Amino acid sequence: MMEKRNENEKVTSHLAVVMMAGLIMVGVPISSVLIMLLYSFFRNIEKSIEPAINLTSNV
């Protein structure tokens, strides 16, 4: 009975390690893609705002 419980603990800890590794492997690329998207999004906003600023400064 005790051996069975110990076996289950090993399996659950192994699953936890695999899940953590999976989360890291999935999360890192997704977060880097999100950061790249946000960066390009803000660059586009900056580019669209710049002409407006130039127009107001010329007046």
mmCIF file of the N, C-alpha and C atoms, coordinates in Angstrom:
data_MODEL
# 
_entry.id   MODEL 
# 
loop_
_atom_site.group_PDB 
_atom_site.id 
_atom_site.type_symbol 
_atom_site.label_atom_id 
_atom_site.label_alt_id 
_atom_site.label_comp_id 
_atom_site.label_asym_id 
_atom_site.label_entity_id 
_atom_site.label_seq_id 
_atom_site.pdbx_PDB_ins_code 
_atom_site.Cartn_x 
_atom_site.Cartn_y 
_atom_site.Cartn_z 
_atom_site.occupancy 
_atom_site.B_iso_or_equiv 
_atom_site.pdbx_formal_charge 
_atom_site.auth_seq_id 
_atom_site.auth_comp_id 
_atom_site.auth_asym_id 
_atom_site.auth_atom_id 
_atom_site.pdbx_PDB_model_num 
ATOM 1   N N  . MET A 1 1  ? 0.836 -1.206 0.000   1.00 0.00 ? 1  MET A N  1 
ATOM 2   C CA . MET A 1 1  ? 0.000 0.000  0.000   1.00 0.00 ? 1  MET A CA 1 
ATOM 3   C C  . MET A 1 1  ? 0.872 1.259  0.000   1.00 0.00 ? 1  MET A C  1 
ATOM 4   N N  . MET A 1 2  ? 1.882 1.272  0.851   1.00 0.00 ? 2  MET A N  1 
ATOM 5   C CA . MET A 1 2  ? 2.752 2.434  0.922   1.00 0.00 ? 2  MET A CA 1 
ATOM 6   C C  . MET A 1 2  ? 3.531 2.598  -0.390  1.00 0.00 ? 2  MET A C  1 
ATOM 7   N N  . GLU A 1 3  ? 3.979 1.481  -0.969  1.00 0.00 ? 3  GLU A N  1 
ATOM 8   C CA . GLU A 1 3  ? 4.738 1.545  -2.218  1.00 0.00 ? 3  GLU A CA 1 
ATOM 9   C C  . GLU A 1 3  ? 3.884 2.134  -3.333  1.00 0.00 ? 3  GLU A C  1 
ATOM 10  N N  . LYS A 1 4  ? 2.620 1.783  -3.328  1.00 0.00 ? 4  LYS A N  1 
ATOM 11  C CA . LYS A 1 4  ? 1.713 2.298  -4.362  1.00 0.00 ? 4  LYS A CA 1 
ATOM 12  C C  . LYS A 1 4  ? 1.614 3.823  -4.263  1.00 0.00 ? 4  LYS A C  1 
ATOM 13  N N  . ARG A 1 5  ? 1.479 4.345  -3.044  1.00 0.00 ? 5  ARG A N  1 
ATOM 14  C CA . ARG A 1 5  ? 1.376 5.794  -2.854  1.00 0.00 ? 5  ARG A CA 1 
ATOM 15  C C  . ARG A 1 5  ? 2.673 6.477  -3.305  1.00 0.00 ? 5  ARG A C  1 
ATOM 16  N N  . ASN A 1 6  ? 3.801 5.869  -2.959  1.00 0.00 ? 6  ASN A N  1 
ATOM 17  C CA . ASN A 1 6  ? 5.093 6.428  -3.342  1.00 0.00 ? 6  ASN A CA 1 
ATOM 18  C C  . ASN A 1 6  ? 5.205 6.470  -4.859  1.00 0.00 ? 6  ASN A C  1 
ATOM 19  N N  . GLU A 1 7  ? 4.734 5.428  -5.526  1.00 0.00 ? 7  GLU A N  1 
ATOM 20  C CA . GLU A 1 7  ? 4.763 5.381  -6.995  1.00 0.00 ? 7  GLU A CA 1 
ATOM 21  C C  . GLU A 1 7  ? 3.930 6.514  -7.567  1.00 0.00 ? 7  GLU A C  1 
ATOM 22  N N  . ASN A 1 8  ? 2.748 6.757  -6.983  1.00 0.00 ? 8  ASN A N  1 
ATOM 23  C CA . ASN A 1 8  ? 1.875 7.833  -7.453  1.00 0.00 ? 8  ASN A CA 1 
ATOM 24  C C  . ASN A 1 8  ? 2.554 9.195  -7.279  1.00 0.00 ? 8  ASN A C  1 
ATOM 25  N N  . GLU A 1 9  ? 3.233 9.399  -6.174  1.00 0.00 ? 9  GLU A N  1 
ATOM 26  C CA . GLU A 1 9  ? 3.926 10.661 -5.941  1.00 0.00 ? 9  GLU A CA 1 
ATOM 27  C C  . GLU A 1 9  ? 4.999 10.878 -7.001  1.00 0.00 ? 9  GLU A C  1 
ATOM 28  N N  . LYS A 1 10 ? 5.723 9.796  -7.337  1.00 0.00 ? 10 LYS A N  1 
ATOM 29  C CA . LYS A 1 10 ? 6.756 9.906  -8.375  1.00 0.00 ? 10 LYS A CA 1 
ATOM 30  C C  . LYS A 1 10 ? 6.111 10.327 -9.696  1.00 0.00 ? 10 LYS A C  1 
ATOM 31  N N  . VAL A 1 11 ? 4.985 9.691  -10.033 1.00 0.00 ? 11 VAL A N  1 
ATOM 32  C CA . VAL A 1 11 ? 4.317 9.985  -11.299 1.00 0.00 ? 11 VAL A CA 1 
ATOM 33  C C  . VAL A 1 11 ? 3.844 11.430 -11.317 1.00 0.00 ? 11 VAL A C  1 
ATOM 34  N N  . THR A 1 12 ? 3.230 11.885 -10.212 1.00 0.00 ? 12 THR A N  1 
ATOM 35  C CA . THR A 1 12 ? 2.715 13.259 -10.199 1.00 0.00 ? 12 THR A CA 1 
ATOM 36  C C  . THR A 1 12 ? 3.849 14.267 -10.265 1.00 0.00 ? 12 THR A C  1 
ATOM 37  N N  . SER A 1 13 ? 4.964 14.014 -9.584  1.00 0.00 ? 13 SER A N  1 
ATOM 38  C CA . SER A 1 13 ? 6.088 14.956 -9.646  1.00 0.00 ? 13 SER A CA 1 
ATOM 39  C C  . SER A 1 13 ? 6.676 14.961 -11.051 1.00 0.00 ? 13 SER A C  1 
ATOM 40  N N  . HIS A 1 14 ? 6.735 13.783 -11.672 1.00 0.00 ? 14 HIS A N  1 
ATOM 41  C CA . HIS A 1 14 ? 7.235 13.707 -13.055 1.00 0.00 ? 14 HIS A CA 1 
ATOM 42  C C  . HIS A 1 14 ? 6.306 14.481 -13.983 1.00 0.00 ? 14 HIS A C  1 
ATOM 43  N N  . LEU A 1 15 ? 5.005 14.326 -13.791 1.00 0.00 ? 15 LEU A N  1 
ATOM 44  C CA . LEU A 1 15 ? 4.032 15.057 -14.609 1.00 0.00 ? 15 LEU A CA 1 
ATOM 45  C C  . LEU A 1 15 ? 4.195 16.558 -14.408 1.00 0.00 ? 15 LEU A C  1 
ATOM 46  N N  . ALA A 1 16 ? 4.418 16.961 -13.156 1.00 0.00 ? 16 ALA A N  1 
ATOM 47  C CA . ALA A 1 16 ? 4.578 18.391 -12.875 1.00 0.00 ? 16 ALA A CA 1 
ATOM 48  C C  . ALA A 1 16 ? 5.804 18.936 -13.610 1.00 0.00 ? 16 ALA A C  1 
ATOM 49  N N  . VAL A 1 17 ? 6.891 18.183 -13.594 1.00 0.00 ? 17 VAL A N  1 
ATOM 50  C CA . VAL A 1 17 ? 8.109 18.622 -14.287 1.00 0.00 ? 17 VAL A CA 1 
ATOM 51  C C  . VAL A 1 17 ? 7.857 18.718 -15.786 1.00 0.00 ? 17 VAL A C  1 
ATOM 52  N N  . VAL A 1 18 ? 7.190 17.705 -16.339 1.00 0.00 ? 18 VAL A N  1 
ATOM 53  C CA . VAL A 1 18 ? 6.904 17.709 -17.782 1.00 0.00 ? 18 VAL A CA 1 
ATOM 54  C C  . VAL A 1 18 ? 5.997 18.875 -18.134 1.00 0.00 ? 18 VAL A C  1 
ATOM 55  N N  . MET A 1 19 ? 4.989 19.124 -17.285 1.00 0.00 ? 19 MET A N  1 
ATOM 56  C CA . MET A 1 19 ? 4.062 20.231 -17.558 1.00 0.00 ? 19 MET A CA 1 
ATOM 57  C C  . MET A 1 19 ? 4.792 21.570 -17.486 1.00 0.00 ? 19 MET A C  1 
ATOM 58  N N  . MET A 1 20 ? 5.670 21.735 -16.500 1.00 0.00 ? 20 MET A N  1 
ATOM 59  C CA . MET A 1 20 ? 6.433 22.982 -16.391 1.00 0.00 ? 20 MET A CA 1 
ATOM 60  C C  . MET A 1 20 ? 7.306 23.176 -17.629 1.00 0.00 ? 20 MET A C  1 
ATOM 61  N N  . ALA A 1 21 ? 7.978 22.104 -18.054 1.00 0.00 ? 21 ALA A N  1 
ATOM 62  C CA . ALA A 1 21 ? 8.837 22.186 -19.240 1.00 0.00 ? 21 ALA A CA 1 
ATOM 63  C C  . ALA A 1 21 ? 7.989 22.536 -20.459 1.00 0.00 ? 21 ALA A C  1 
ATOM 64  N N  . GLY A 1 22 ? 6.816 21.914 -20.560 1.00 0.00 ? 22 GLY A N  1 
ATOM 65  C CA . GLY A 1 22 ? 5.918 22.198 -21.675 1.00 0.00 ? 22 GLY A CA 1 
ATOM 66  C C  . GLY A 1 22 ? 5.446 23.638 -21.658 1.00 0.00 ? 22 GLY A C  1 
ATOM 67  N N  . LEU A 1 23 ? 5.096 24.123 -20.476 1.00 0.00 ? 23 LEU A N  1 
ATOM 68  C CA . LEU A 1 23 ? 4.644 25.512 -20.358 1.00 0.00 ? 23 LEU A CA 1 
ATOM 69  C C  . LEU A 1 23 ? 5.757 26.469 -20.764 1.00 0.00 ? 23 LEU A C  1 
ATOM 70  N N  . ILE A 1 24 ? 6.972 26.181 -20.333 1.00 0.00 ? 24 ILE A N  1 
ATOM 71  C CA . ILE A 1 24 ? 8.101 27.059 -20.683 1.00 0.00 ? 24 ILE A CA 1 
ATOM 72  C C  . ILE A 1 24 ? 8.339 27.008 -22.193 1.00 0.00 ? 24 ILE A C  1 
ATOM 73  N N  . MET A 1 25 ? 8.329 25.790 -22.755 1.00 0.00 ? 25 MET A N  1 
ATOM 74  C CA . MET A 1 25 ? 8.589 25.648 -24.190 1.00 0.00 ? 25 MET A CA 1 
ATOM 75  C C  . MET A 1 25 ? 7.513 26.337 -25.021 1.00 0.00 ? 25 MET A C  1 
ATOM 76  N N  . VAL A 1 26 ? 6.279 26.295 -24.539 1.00 0.00 ? 26 VAL A N  1 
ATOM 77  C CA . VAL A 1 26 ? 5.179 26.935 -25.275 1.00 0.00 ? 26 VAL A CA 1 
ATOM 78  C C  . VAL A 1 26 ? 5.134 28.431 -24.965 1.00 0.00 ? 26 VAL A C  1 
ATOM 79  N N  . GLY A 1 27 ? 5.358 28.780 -23.713 1.00 0.00 ? 27 GLY A N  1 
ATOM 80  C CA . GLY A 1 27 ? 5.196 30.168 -23.285 1.00 0.00 ? 27 GLY A CA 1 
ATOM 81  C C  . GLY A 1 27 ? 6.264 31.106 -23.813 1.00 0.00 ? 27 GLY A C  1 
ATOM 82  N N  . VAL A 1 28 ? 7.498 30.642 -23.912 1.00 0.00 ? 28 VAL A N  1 
ATOM 83  C CA . VAL A 1 28 ? 8.582 31.525 -24.355 1.00 0.00 ? 28 VAL A CA 1 
ATOM 84  C C  . VAL A 1 28 ? 8.373 31.990 -25.796 1.00 0.00 ? 28 VAL A C  1 
ATOM 85  N N  . PRO A 1 29 ? 8.117 31.079 -26.753 1.00 0.00 ? 29 PRO A N  1 
ATOM 86  C CA . PRO A 1 29 ? 7.886 31.559 -28.126 1.00 0.00 ? 29 PRO A CA 1 
ATOM 87  C C  . PRO A 1 29 ? 6.665 32.455 -28.225 1.00 0.00 ? 29 PRO A C  1 
ATOM 88  N N  . ILE A 1 30 ? 5.583 32.092 -27.522 1.00 0.00 ? 30 ILE A N  1 
ATOM 89  C CA . ILE A 1 30 ? 4.362 32.901 -27.601 1.00 0.00 ? 30 ILE A CA 1 
ATOM 90  C C  . ILE A 1 30 ? 4.634 34.297 -27.051 1.00 0.00 ? 30 ILE A C  1 
ATOM 91  N N  . SER A 1 31 ? 5.313 34.380 -25.911 1.00 0.00 ? 31 SER A N  1 
ATOM 92  C CA . SER A 1 31 ? 5.575 35.694 -25.317 1.00 0.00 ? 31 SER A CA 1 
ATOM 93  C C  . SER A 1 31 ? 6.507 36.514 -26.206 1.00 0.00 ? 31 SER A C  1 
ATOM 94  N N  . SER A 1 32 ? 7.483 35.862 -26.822 1.00 0.00 ? 32 SER A N  1 
ATOM 95  C CA . SER A 1 32 ? 8.387 36.619 -27.700 1.00 0.00 ? 32 SER A CA 1 
ATOM 96  C C  . SER A 1 32 ? 7.637 37.117 -28.930 1.00 0.00 ? 32 SER A C  1 
ATOM 97  N N  . VAL A 1 33 ? 6.719 36.298 -29.454 1.00 0.00 ? 33 VAL A N  1 
ATOM 98  C CA . VAL A 1 33 ? 5.912 36.731 -30.600 1.00 0.00 ? 33 VAL A CA 1 
ATOM 99  C C  . VAL A 1 33 ? 5.021 37.901 -30.193 1.00 0.00 ? 33 VAL A C  1 
ATOM 100 N N  . LEU A 1 34 ? 4.419 37.809 -29.003 1.00 0.00 ? 34 LEU A N  1 
ATOM 101 C CA . LEU A 1 34 ? 3.563 38.897 -28.521 1.00 0.00 ? 34 LEU A CA 1 
ATOM 102 C C  . LEU A 1 34 ? 4.370 40.182 -28.372 1.00 0.00 ? 34 LEU A C  1 
ATOM 103 N N  . ILE A 1 35 ? 5.574 40.065 -27.825 1.00 0.00 ? 35 ILE A N  1 
ATOM 104 C CA . ILE A 1 35 ? 6.422 41.252 -27.651 1.00 0.00 ? 35 ILE A CA 1 
ATOM 105 C C  . ILE A 1 35 ? 6.752 41.857 -29.010 1.00 0.00 ? 35 ILE A C  1 
ATOM 106 N N  . MET A 1 36 ? 7.074 40.999 -29.999 1.00 0.00 ? 36 MET A N  1 
ATOM 107 C CA . MET A 1 36 ? 7.381 41.510 -31.337 1.00 0.00 ? 36 MET A CA 1 
ATOM 108 C C  . MET A 1 36 ? 6.162 42.203 -31.947 1.00 0.00 ? 36 MET A C  1 
ATOM 109 N N  . LEU A 1 37 ? 4.975 41.603 -31.757 1.00 0.00 ? 37 LEU A N  1 
ATOM 110 C CA . LEU A 1 37 ? 3.745 42.210 -32.293 1.00 0.00 ? 37 LEU A CA 1 
ATOM 111 C C  . LEU A 1 37 ? 3.496 43.562 -31.635 1.00 0.00 ? 37 LEU A C  1 
ATOM 112 N N  . LEU A 1 38 ? 3.625 43.612 -30.311 1.00 0.00 ? 38 LEU A N  1 
ATOM 113 C CA . LEU A 1 38 ? 3.415 44.875 -29.598 1.00 0.00 ? 38 LEU A CA 1 
ATOM 114 C C  . LEU A 1 38 ? 4.415 45.925 -30.073 1.00 0.00 ? 38 LEU A C  1 
ATOM 115 N N  . TYR A 1 39 ? 5.674 45.520 -30.238 1.00 0.00 ? 39 TYR A N  1 
ATOM 116 C CA . TYR A 1 39 ? 6.714 46.450 -30.670 1.00 0.00 ? 39 TYR A CA 1 
ATOM 117 C C  . TYR A 1 39 ? 6.377 47.031 -32.050 1.00 0.00 ? 39 TYR A C  1 
ATOM 118 N N  . SER A 1 40 ? 6.009 46.157 -32.981 1.00 0.00 ? 40 SER A N  1 
ATOM 119 C CA . SER A 1 40 ? 5.682 46.638 -34.331 1.00 0.00 ? 40 SER A CA 1 
ATOM 120 C C  . SER A 1 40 ? 4.426 47.499 -34.300 1.00 0.00 ? 40 SER A C  1 
ATOM 121 N N  . PHE A 1 41 ? 3.473 47.129 -33.418 1.00 0.00 ? 41 PHE A N  1 
ATOM 122 C CA . PHE A 1 41 ? 2.237 47.905 -33.275 1.00 0.00 ? 41 PHE A CA 1 
ATOM 123 C C  . PHE A 1 41 ? 2.555 49.325 -32.810 1.00 0.00 ? 41 PHE A C  1 
ATOM 124 N N  . PHE A 1 42 ? 3.412 49.427 -31.787 1.00 0.00 ? 42 PHE A N  1 
ATOM 125 C CA . PHE A 1 42 ? 3.759 50.758 -31.273 1.00 0.00 ? 42 PHE A CA 1 
ATOM 126 C C  . PHE A 1 42 ? 4.591 51.539 -32.294 1.00 0.00 ? 42 PHE A C  1 
ATOM 127 N N  . ARG A 1 43 ? 5.444 50.855 -33.060 1.00 0.00 ? 43 ARG A N  1 
ATOM 128 C CA . ARG A 1 43 ? 6.215 51.544 -34.104 1.00 0.00 ? 43 ARG A CA 1 
ATOM 129 C C  . ARG A 1 43 ? 5.256 52.125 -35.147 1.00 0.00 ? 43 ARG A C  1 
ATOM 130 N N  . ASN A 1 44 ? 4.212 51.363 -35.506 1.00 0.00 ? 44 ASN A N  1 
ATOM 131 C CA . ASN A 1 44 ? 3.234 51.847 -36.483 1.00 0.00 ? 44 ASN A CA 1 
ATOM 132 C C  . ASN A 1 44 ? 2.489 53.058 -35.941 1.00 0.00 ? 44 ASN A C  1 
ATOM 133 N N  . ILE A 1 45 ? 2.118 53.022 -34.664 1.00 0.00 ? 45 ILE A N  1 
ATOM 134 C CA . ILE A 1 45 ? 1.429 54.159 -34.048 1.00 0.00 ? 45 ILE A CA 1 
ATOM 135 C C  . ILE A 1 45 ? 2.344 55.382 -34.087 1.00 0.00 ? 45 ILE A C  1 
ATOM 136 N N  . GLU A 1 46 ? 3.618 55.168 -33.744 1.00 0.00 ? 46 GLU A N  1 
ATOM 137 C CA . GLU A 1 46 ? 4.593 56.263 -33.744 1.00 0.00 ? 46 GLU A CA 1 
ATOM 138 C C  . GLU A 1 46 ? 4.692 56.880 -35.141 1.00 0.00 ? 46 GLU A C  1 
ATOM 139 N N  . LYS A 1 47 ? 4.765 56.022 -36.159 1.00 0.00 ? 47 LYS A N  1 
ATOM 140 C CA . LYS A 1 47 ? 4.874 56.519 -37.529 1.00 0.00 ? 47 LYS A CA 1 
ATOM 141 C C  . LYS A 1 47 ? 3.628 57.291 -37.940 1.00 0.00 ? 47 LYS A C  1 
ATOM 142 N N  . SER A 1 48 ? 2.455 56.847 -37.482 1.00 0.00 ? 48 SER A N  1 
ATOM 143 C CA . SER A 1 48 ? 1.220 57.533 -37.877 1.00 0.00 ? 48 SER A CA 1 
ATOM 144 C C  . SER A 1 48 ? 1.049 58.835 -37.085 1.00 0.00 ? 48 SER A C  1 
ATOM 145 N N  . ILE A 1 49 ? 1.655 58.924 -35.897 1.00 0.00 ? 49 ILE A N  1 
ATOM 146 C CA . ILE A 1 49 ? 1.531 60.147 -35.094 1.00 0.00 ? 49 ILE A CA 1 
ATOM 147 C C  . ILE A 1 49 ? 2.524 61.206 -35.593 1.00 0.00 ? 49 ILE A C  1 
ATOM 148 N N  . GLU A 1 50 ? 3.704 60.796 -36.030 1.00 0.00 ? 50 GLU A N  1 
ATOM 149 C CA . GLU A 1 50 ? 4.745 61.744 -36.434 1.00 0.00 ? 50 GLU A CA 1 
ATOM 150 C C  . GLU A 1 50 ? 4.273 62.770 -37.457 1.00 0.00 ? 50 GLU A C  1 
ATOM 151 N N  . PRO A 1 51 ? 3.601 62.375 -38.539 1.00 0.00 ? 51 PRO A N  1 
ATOM 152 C CA . PRO A 1 51 ? 3.139 63.394 -39.502 1.00 0.00 ? 51 PRO A CA 1 
ATOM 153 C C  . PRO A 1 51 ? 2.181 64.388 -38.861 1.00 0.00 ? 51 PRO A C  1 
ATOM 154 N N  . ALA A 1 52 ? 1.336 63.908 -37.967 1.00 0.00 ? 52 ALA A N  1 
ATOM 155 C CA . ALA A 1 52 ? 0.387 64.800 -37.300 1.00 0.00 ? 52 ALA A CA 1 
ATOM 156 C C  . ALA A 1 52 ? 1.151 65.824 -36.453 1.00 0.00 ? 52 ALA A C  1 
ATOM 157 N N  . ILE A 1 53 ? 2.176 65.396 -35.772 1.00 0.00 ? 53 ILE A N  1 
ATOM 158 C CA . ILE A 1 53 ? 2.983 66.314 -34.954 1.00 0.00 ? 53 ILE A CA 1 
ATOM 159 C C  . ILE A 1 53 ? 3.675 67.327 -35.858 1.00 0.00 ? 53 ILE A C  1 
ATOM 160 N N  . ASN A 1 54 ? 4.205 66.855 -36.986 1.00 0.00 ? 54 ASN A N  1 
ATOM 161 C CA . ASN A 1 54 ? 4.878 67.763 -37.916 1.00 0.00 ? 54 ASN A CA 1 
ATOM 162 C C  . ASN A 1 54 ? 3.892 68.789 -38.481 1.00 0.00 ? 54 ASN A C  1 
ATOM 163 N N  . LEU A 1 55 ? 2.667 68.362 -38.766 1.00 0.00 ? 55 LEU A N  1 
ATOM 164 C CA . LEU A 1 55 ? 1.662 69.280 -39.304 1.00 0.00 ? 55 LEU A CA 1 
ATOM 165 C C  . LEU A 1 55 ? 1.345 70.378 -38.288 1.00 0.00 ? 55 LEU A C  1 
ATOM 166 N N  . THR A 1 56 ? 1.171 69.978 -37.019 1.00 0.00 ? 56 THR A N  1 
ATOM 167 C CA . THR A 1 56 ? 0.810 70.966 -36.005 1.00 0.00 ? 56 THR A CA 1 
ATOM 168 C C  . THR A 1 56 ? 1.980 71.909 -35.733 1.00 0.00 ? 56 THR A C  1 
ATOM 169 N N  . SER A 1 57 ? 3.217 71.409 -35.821 1.00 0.00 ? 57 SER A N  1 
ATOM 170 C CA . SER A 1 57 ? 4.364 72.278 -35.549 1.00 0.00 ? 57 SER A CA 1 
ATOM 171 C C  . SER A 1 57 ? 4.590 73.256 -36.706 1.00 0.00 ? 57 SER A C  1 
ATOM 172 N N  . ASN A 1 58 ? 4.165 72.891 -37.918 1.00 0.00 ? 58 ASN A N  1 
ATOM 173 C CA . ASN A 1 58 ? 4.342 73.778 -39.067 1.00 0.00 ? 58 ASN A CA 1 
ATOM 174 C C  . ASN A 1 58 ? 3.356 74.944 -39.031 1.00 0.00 ? 58 ASN A C  1 
ATOM 175 N N  . VAL A 1 59 ? 2.221 74.742 -38.407 1.00 0.00 ? 59 VAL A N  1 
ATOM 176 C CA . VAL A 1 59 ? 1.175 75.789 -38.405 1.00 0.00 ? 59 VAL A CA 1 
ATOM 177 C C  . VAL A 1 59 ? 1.647 76.999 -37.621 1.00 0.00 ? 59 VAL A C  1 
# 
